Amino acid sequence: MLASLLAMITMSSSNAQVYLDPQAPVEERVKDALSRMTTHEKIKVLHAQSKFTSAGVPRLGIRQLNMDDGPHGVREELEWNTWNVAKWTNDYCVAFPSLTCLAATWNLELSTLYGNAISEEFAFRGKDLLLGPGVNIQRTPMNGRAFEYMGEDPMLAGEMAIPYILAAQKNGVGCCLKHYVLNDQETDRFTVNVNVSERALREIYLYPFEQAVKRAHVWSLMGSYNLWQNVHCCHNDSLLNGILKKEWQWDGALVSDWGGTTNTKEAVYGGLDIEMGTFTDGKLKESEFTYDDYYLAQPFEALIEEGKVPMSVLDEKVSRVLRIIFRTAMNPNKVVGSLCSEAHYDVCREIGEEGIVLLRNEKIKKTKDSSPLLPLDLSKYQRILVVGENATRSLTQGGGSSELKTLRDVSPLDGLRCQFSLANSQLSVDYAPGYASGRAMYDHVDRVDPARQAELKTEALEKAKNADLIIFIGGMNKNHKQDCENGDRESYDLSFGQNELISELAQIQPRIVVVTYGGNPYAMPWINQVPALVHCWYLGSESGSALANVLTGKVCPSGKLPVTFARNYEDYPYVKYGKEAYPGVDRQVYYKEDVFVGYRGFERDKVKPLFPFGFGLSYTTFQYAKPTVNVQDGKIVVEATITNTGSVAGKEVVQAYVSAPKSKQMEKPLKELKGFAKTGLLQPGQSGNIRITIPCERLASWDETTHQWLLDKGTYTIQLGASSADIRVKEAVVI
C-alpha cells in the first residue's frame, strides 16, 4: 500500500519519470523517454555497441538490448567485440529441432511449446531479442539455409510461426522475424538482386511475414542481405516504409542483418531502425572502423546537427527502438526463465518425434517377412549394424549462426542402443561410420583423404555381411555447402559417396532402414532397393531418443513433408528457366516460375514428384468422412470426422486445399493449401473431429492492375487430403 502511494506521489510530480514506471502504457513510456534524450543518446540506440548488443541510455537508466542468434536455441556467448567464443561455462543450451522439423509436425500446439521453451532459455541467459524464427520460402533444394525455414508453402510457414512468436513474446522475449524478404538462396546473398512479379511477392514471399506482423504482432524484423528493385532490403524504402510500416501498420523495429547496411542516406530514409554488424565480413580491419563510424552513428548525427535531416526522422526510429526495450529488457512481466530443464528436453523430443517423416515402409523383397520392416520387431534380430557418420556426429554444431553449444546430446547410435538393450538384452549392435565428411567449417569445405573414405566404406561392407539388420544413418550435415549459412549445395545428390554405399549395403542385406538427416530434399537412386526410409531433418539434443522411439514403434510417425521431394533436380519448377532463375546471372536472379513454387509448379507442369508436399506415412491408417462446409461471417468452416482404421494409435494431419474458379485475368494453381488440422492421438477404431477455419480473404489473389487483393466470386472446391497428391474427400462451396 505504501509503495503504491509513493508511486502515485512520484507520478504526480512535474518531473514524473513515466518511462521508468513499469505499469505505465508502453506508448507513454516511449514518449516520455524520447523527450528526455539528447540527440547523441538517440543516435546511440540505433546501432551496435558490440557484436550482439545495441546501446541503452545509462544516464536515464534505459537498458541496452541484448540479442542472440536462434532460431533453434540460444547461441554460445561470444566476446564483446570479436567472433571468438567467450569460453564461458554457463552458456550451454538445449538444441531444439530445426524449424523445418517443426513445420513437418503441422502441429500448432507444438509451435507454442517451442516458442515458450526457447524463450525461457533466452530469458535466463539475459537475452531480449531472439533472432528468429525464419519464414523464407524453400524455393530451391540447393539453399544452404533452408533448414532454418519452414518449407515451400507460405500459408504453412506463416501459421507455424505465429504460435512460436506469441509464446516467446508472452515471456517478454522479442522475436526478430527473418529474413525480410526474398533471401531464398545463399549464393551471392550479399549482392544478388531478386526480380519477382508483384503477385508472387505478395502471395508467396511476403505472405508469412504479413501474417506474423498482423496476427502475432511480432516486435522486430530482420532485413535481408539481398536486393529488391536494386535496393538492399535492409533499407529499402518501398519494402520497409511502404509495405511494412505504412500499409501493414507495423510498430516494431527493423534490424539489419549483420553487415547488411551499405550507406547512410538509404539507412536514414529507407526504414532501417537498428544497424548491426556493419563491416564484420572481413573487408576491413575492425580497428579501422568503430561502432561510432556506423552509417546510423556519427554520419547520421552530423546530418541532424547540420539540419540536413529533420529531427522527426530520428525520433521515429528511436521510438521504435524504445518500444522494443520497454517490451523486453524493461518489461516487468519478463520471465526469469530456465536453462537446460528436463521440461525443455521433453519439448525437444516431442517436436522431433512428430516432425520425423516416414517416407517408405515396405515388405522385404525375397524374404518370408509378411509385414513392413517398421516398426522394428527386435525379437527377430541378433546382430544389428548401424552405418553412417550421422549416427555419432554432432548435428547441433556447424551451420553458421545457428550453431549451438549443448549441455547434452543423445546421438542416434546412443538412442538406438539404449532402446534396443531394453527390448532385447541379447541383441548385438555394431557400428561402422562408412564415410567421413570432415569438420564443420563455415566458409570452406574440409576435404577428406579418398584413401580414408575407401577404408571406411570397406569396413562397413565387411561388417554388413554378418548383420541381420542394417540401419543406415546419413544424409546431410552442417558443413559448408551442405546445410550451412553462406553457401548453397552444389549437387542434388547426397555427398561423401552415400548413394553408392547405401546401394551396396542393400545388396548385401535387404533388411535395411535408411535414416537421413538434413533440411533439404535430395536424390534417391537407391530408393527401390530399400524397404524403409525415414527423414529426420535436424532433431536437436534429443535426436537419438526421438529416432529410437519412432523406429521401435513407441511413437507412431505423424510427420508430413513441408517441401516437395523431386525424383530429379531438373523437375523443380524454376530449373527449366536456366541459370537466370537460379542462382542468377550477373547477380540478377529471376523468379520466372512466378507463384508456381513447389507443389504448385509440379502440378501445373504435370510432373510427378518422388514424395509430394504434405506426404508422410504412418504405422496405422485413417479414414476421412464426408466433410460439412459452411460459410459463416466471411469464413469457410470445414468439419470432418477422422477414424483410425488401423491397429495402432496414431495422429493424422488433415490438409485443406482449395481450387479456385478459373480466372481470365490470371493463371491460378490447380489447388493451394489454405488450412490444416492435426488430430489428437486416436486409438485403433477411435474417431475424432477436426475443424478447419479458412477466412475467405485467404482465397484472394493479388491483382497487379489494381495493386490489391481481389476475391473472385464463384465455386471453390475444398479438398481434404493426407498430402497434396492424396485427396480423400471434396466439397464445393459458393463464395
LINFENQUI-V925568 format. One record per backbone hydrogen bond with DSSP energy under -0.5 kcal/mol. CO is the residue of the C=O (numbers start at 0). NH is the residue of the N-H. E is the energy in kcal/mol with one decimal. If there is no record, write none. Layout:
CO|NH|E / CO|NH|E
This chain:
0|4|-2.1 / 1|5|-2.5 / 2|6|-2.1 / 3|7|-2.0 / 4|8|-2.2 / 5|9|-2.5 / 6|10|-2.5 / 7|11|-1.5 / 8|12|-0.7 / 9|12|-0.8 / 12|15|-1.5 / 15|17|-1.6 / 16|19|-1.5 / 17|20|-1.8 / 19|21|-0.9 / 20|23|-1.5 / 24|27|-0.5 / 24|28|-2.0 / 25|29|-2.6 / 26|30|-2.3 / 27|31|-2.2 / 28|32|-2.6 / 29|33|-2.5 / 30|34|-1.6 / 31|35|-0.8 / 32|35|-1.0 / 32|36|-0.8 / 33|36|-0.8 / 37|41|-2.3 / 38|42|-2.3 / 39|43|-2.1 / 40|44|-1.1 / 42|45|-1.8 / 43|46|-1.0 / 43|54|-0.8 / 45|274|-2.7 / 46|54|-1.0 / 51|66|-2.9 / 52|48|-2.6 / 52|49|-1.3 / 53|64|-2.0 / 56|59|-1.2 / 56|60|-0.6 / 56|61|-2.2 / 57|60|-1.0 / 60|62|-0.6 / 61|56|-2.0 / 63|65|-0.6 / 64|53|-1.7 / 64|66|-0.6 / 65|127|-3.2 / 65|128|-2.0 / 67|130|-2.5 / 68|74|-1.5 / 71|95|-3.1 / 76|85|-2.6 / 78|81|-0.6 / 79|50|-2.3 / 83|78|-2.8 / 92|406|-1.4 / 93|95|-0.8 / 94|540|-2.9 / 97|100|-0.5 / 97|101|-1.9 / 98|102|-2.6 / 99|103|-1.6 / 100|104|-0.7 / 101|104|-1.2 / 101|105|-0.7 / 101|106|-0.5 / 102|105|-1.0 / 103|559|-2.5 / 105|107|-0.6 / 106|110|-1.4 / 107|111|-1.7 / 108|112|-2.0 / 109|113|-2.4 / 110|114|-2.5 / 111|115|-2.3 / 112|116|-2.6 / 113|117|-2.7 / 114|118|-1.6 / 115|119|-1.6 / 116|120|-1.4 / 117|121|-2.1 / 118|122|-2.8 / 119|123|-2.0 / 119|337|-0.6 / 120|124|-1.5 / 121|126|-2.8 / 122|125|-1.8 / 127|173|-2.7 / 128|67|-1.8 / 128|130|-0.6 / 129|131|-2.0 / 129|175|-2.4 / 130|69|-1.3 / 131|175|-1.2 / 132|177|-2.3 / 135|149|-0.5 / 136|138|-2.2 / 139|142|-1.2 / 141|488|-2.7 / 142|145|-1.4 / 144|147|-1.8 / 145|148|-1.9 / 146|99|-1.4 / 147|133|-0.7 / 150|137|-2.0 / 151|153|-0.5 / 152|156|-2.3 / 153|157|-2.4 / 154|158|-2.5 / 155|159|-2.3 / 156|160|-1.6 / 157|161|-1.5 / 158|162|-0.8 / 159|163|-0.7 / 160|164|-2.3 / 161|165|-2.7 / 162|166|-2.4 / 163|167|-2.1 / 164|168|-2.7 / 165|169|-1.6 / 166|170|-0.8 / 167|170|-0.8 / 167|172|-1.7 / 168|171|-1.5 / 170|334|-2.1 / 171|173|-0.6 / 173|129|-3.5 / 174|176|-0.6 / 174|219|-1.3 / 176|221|-3.0 / 177|134|-2.2 / 178|180|-0.8 / 178|182|-0.7 / 179|223|-1.9 / 181|183|-1.8 / 185|188|-1.7 / 187|190|-1.2 / 187|191|-2.7 / 191|193|-0.5 / 191|226|-2.7 / 192|194|-0.6 / 192|588|-2.5 / 193|195|-0.6 / 193|228|-0.7 / 194|590|-2.8 / 196|200|-2.4 / 197|201|-1.9 / 198|202|-3.1 / 199|203|-2.3 / 199|204|-1.5 / 200|205|-3.0 / 203|207|-0.5 / 205|209|-2.7 / 206|210|-2.2 / 207|211|-1.9 / 208|212|-2.2 / 209|213|-2.7 / 210|214|-2.6 / 210|215|-0.8 / 211|215|-0.7 / 211|217|-1.6 / 218|252|-1.7 / 219|176|-2.2 / 220|222|-0.5 / 220|254|-3.2 / 221|179|-2.9 / 223|233|-0.6 / 225|232|-2.5 / 226|193|-2.7 / 227|230|-1.2 / 230|227|-2.5 / 231|234|-1.4 / 232|235|-0.9 / 234|236|-0.7 / 235|239|-3.4 / 236|240|-0.9 / 236|241|-2.5 / 237|242|-1.7 / 238|243|-1.8 / 239|244|-2.4 / 240|245|-1.7 / 241|246|-1.9 / 242|247|-2.2 / 243|249|-1.5 / 252|220|-1.5 / 252|254|-0.6 / 253|272|-2.2 / 253|273|-2.2 / 254|222|-2.6 / 256|258|-0.5 / 256|259|-2.8 / 262|266|-1.6 / 263|267|-2.8 / 264|268|-2.4 / 265|269|-2.5 / 266|271|-0.6 / 273|255|-2.7 / 273|275|-0.6 / 274|47|-2.0 / 275|258|-2.1 / 275|259|-0.5 / 276|279|-1.3 / 284|287|-1.9 / 285|288|-1.2 / 289|292|-1.5 / 290|293|-1.3 / 291|297|-2.1 / 293|296|-2.0 / 293|298|-0.7 / 296|299|-0.6 / 296|300|-2.5 / 297|301|-2.5 / 298|302|-1.4 / 299|303|-1.9 / 300|304|-2.7 / 301|305|-2.1 / 302|307|-2.1 / 302|308|-1.3 / 303|306|-1.4 / 309|312|-1.3 / 309|313|-0.9 / 310|314|-2.9 / 311|315|-1.9 / 312|316|-1.4 / 313|317|-2.5 / 314|318|-2.5 / 315|319|-1.3 / 316|320|-1.8 / 317|321|-3.0 / 318|322|-2.1 / 319|323|-1.4 / 320|324|-2.2 / 321|325|-2.7 / 322|326|-1.3 / 323|327|-1.6 / 324|329|-2.9 / 327|330|-1.8 / 329|331|-0.6 / 330|333|-1.8 / 340|344|-1.8 / 341|345|-2.2 / 342|346|-1.9 / 343|347|-2.5 / 344|348|-2.5 / 345|349|-2.5 / 346|350|-2.4 / 347|351|-2.1 / 348|352|-2.7 / 349|353|-2.1 / 350|354|-1.5 / 351|355|-1.5 / 355|357|-0.5 / 355|558|-1.2 / 356|358|-0.8 / 356|534|-2.8 / 357|616|-3.1 / 359|532|-2.2 / 361|372|-1.8 / 363|366|-1.0 / 375|377|-1.0 / 376|379|-2.0 / 377|380|-0.9 / 381|427|-2.9 / 382|467|-2.5 / 382|468|-1.0 / 383|385|-0.5 / 383|429|-2.7 / 384|386|-0.5 / 384|470|-2.7 / 385|431|-2.2 / 386|472|-3.6 / 387|390|-1.5 / 388|391|-1.8 / 388|392|-2.0 / 390|412|-2.4 / 392|394|-0.5 / 395|403|-2.4 / 398|484|-1.9 / 399|402|-1.9 / 403|405|-0.7 / 404|92|-1.5 / 408|410|-0.8 / 409|543|-3.1 / 410|414|-2.8 / 411|415|-2.5 / 412|416|-2.6 / 413|417|-2.2 / 414|418|-2.1 / 415|419|-3.2 / 416|420|-2.2 / 417|421|-1.4 / 418|422|-1.6 / 419|423|-2.6 / 423|426|-1.7 / 427|383|-3.1 / 427|429|-0.6 / 429|385|-2.6 / 431|387|-1.6 / 438|440|-1.0 / 438|445|-0.5 / 440|479|-0.8 / 444|446|-1.0 / 448|451|-0.7 / 448|452|-1.9 / 449|453|-2.3 / 450|454|-1.9 / 451|455|-2.2 / 452|456|-2.2 / 453|457|-2.5 / 454|458|-2.3 / 455|459|-1.9 / 456|460|-2.3 / 457|461|-2.2 / 458|462|-2.2 / 459|463|-1.8 / 460|464|-0.7 / 461|464|-0.9 / 462|465|-1.5 / 463|466|-1.2 / 468|384|-2.6 / 469|471|-0.6 / 469|512|-2.8 / 470|386|-2.2 / 470|472|-0.5 / 471|473|-0.5 / 471|514|-3.5 / 472|389|-0.9 / 472|390|-0.6 / 473|516|-2.0 / 476|482|-2.2 / 477|398|-1.8 / 478|481|-1.8 / 480|489|-0.6 / 481|483|-0.9 / 483|486|-0.8 / 491|522|-2.3 / 494|497|-1.1 / 496|500|-2.0 / 497|501|-2.9 / 498|502|-2.1 / 499|503|-2.3 / 500|504|-2.4 / 501|505|-2.3 / 502|506|-1.4 / 503|507|-1.3 / 504|508|-2.7 / 509|511|-1.7 / 509|530|-0.5 / 510|469|-2.4 / 511|513|-0.5 / 511|531|-1.0 / 512|471|-2.9 / 512|514|-0.6 / 513|533|-2.8 / 514|473|-2.5 / 515|535|-3.4 / 516|475|-3.2 / 523|526|-1.9 / 525|528|-2.4 / 525|529|-0.6 / 526|529|-0.9 / 530|361|-2.8 / 531|513|-2.6 / 532|358|-2.2 / 532|359|-1.7 / 533|515|-2.7 / 534|356|-2.8 / 536|517|-1.2 / 537|97|-2.5 / 538|541|-0.6 / 539|542|-1.5 / 540|409|-3.1 / 541|545|-2.6 / 542|546|-2.4 / 543|547|-2.4 / 544|548|-2.2 / 545|549|-1.6 / 546|550|-2.7 / 547|551|-2.1 / 548|553|-1.0 / 548|554|-2.4 / 549|552|-0.8 / 550|374|-0.6 / 550|375|-2.9 / 554|556|-0.5 / 560|613|-2.4 / 561|151|-2.2 / 561|152|-0.5 / 563|565|-0.8 / 564|609|-1.5 / 564|610|-2.2 / 567|570|-1.9 / 568|571|-1.9 / 571|574|-1.4 / 571|575|-0.6 / 573|576|-1.7 / 574|577|-2.1 / 577|580|-1.3 / 577|581|-0.9 / 578|583|-2.7 / 579|589|-3.1 / 584|587|-1.2 / 586|192|-2.4 / 587|584|-2.5 / 588|194|-3.1 / 588|590|-0.5 / 589|591|-2.1 / 590|593|-1.6 / 592|595|-2.1 / 594|596|-1.9 / 596|599|-1.5 / 597|600|-1.0 / 597|601|-1.9 / 598|602|-2.4 / 599|603|-1.9 / 600|604|-2.7 / 601|606|-2.6 / 602|605|-0.6 / 605|607|-0.5 / 606|608|-0.6 / 610|564|-2.7 / 611|614|-1.9 / 612|723|-2.8 / 614|560|-2.6 / 616|357|-0.6 / 620|644|-1.9 / 620|645|-0.9 / 622|624|-0.5 / 622|642|-2.4 / 627|638|-2.4 / 629|631|-0.6 / 629|636|-3.5 / 631|634|-1.2 / 633|695|-2.9 / 634|631|-3.3 / 634|636|-0.6 / 635|637|-0.6 / 635|693|-3.1 / 636|629|-2.1 / 636|638|-0.5 / 637|691|-3.0 / 638|627|-2.6 / 639|689|-2.8 / 640|624|-2.5 / 641|687|-2.7 / 642|622|-2.6 / 642|644|-0.9 / 643|684|-2.6 / 649|681|-2.9 / 651|653|-0.6 / 651|678|-2.6 / 652|654|-0.6 / 653|676|-2.0 / 654|656|-0.7 / 654|720|-2.3 / 655|673|-3.0 / 655|674|-1.1 / 656|718|-3.4 / 657|659|-0.5 / 657|671|-1.6 / 658|716|-2.2 / 671|657|-2.4 / 674|655|-3.0 / 676|653|-3.3 / 679|681|-0.6 / 680|682|-0.5 / 681|649|-2.0 / 682|685|-2.7 / 685|643|-2.7 / 687|641|-3.4 / 689|639|-1.9 / 691|637|-3.0 / 691|693|-0.6 / 692|694|-0.6 / 693|635|-3.2 / 694|697|-1.9 / 695|698|-1.9 / 696|699|-1.3 / 700|702|-0.6 / 700|709|-2.9 / 701|703|-0.6 / 702|706|-1.7 / 702|707|-1.1 / 707|702|-2.8 / 709|700|-2.5 / 709|711|-0.6 / 713|715|-0.5 / 713|734|-2.9 / 715|717|-0.6 / 715|732|-2.8 / 716|658|-2.2 / 716|718|-0.5 / 717|719|-0.5 / 717|730|-2.2 / 718|656|-3.1 / 719|727|-2.6 / 719|728|-1.8 / 720|654|-2.5 / 722|725|-0.9 / 725|721|-2.3 / 725|722|-0.7 / 728|719|-2.6 / 730|717|-3.3 / 732|715|-3.3 / 732|734|-0.5
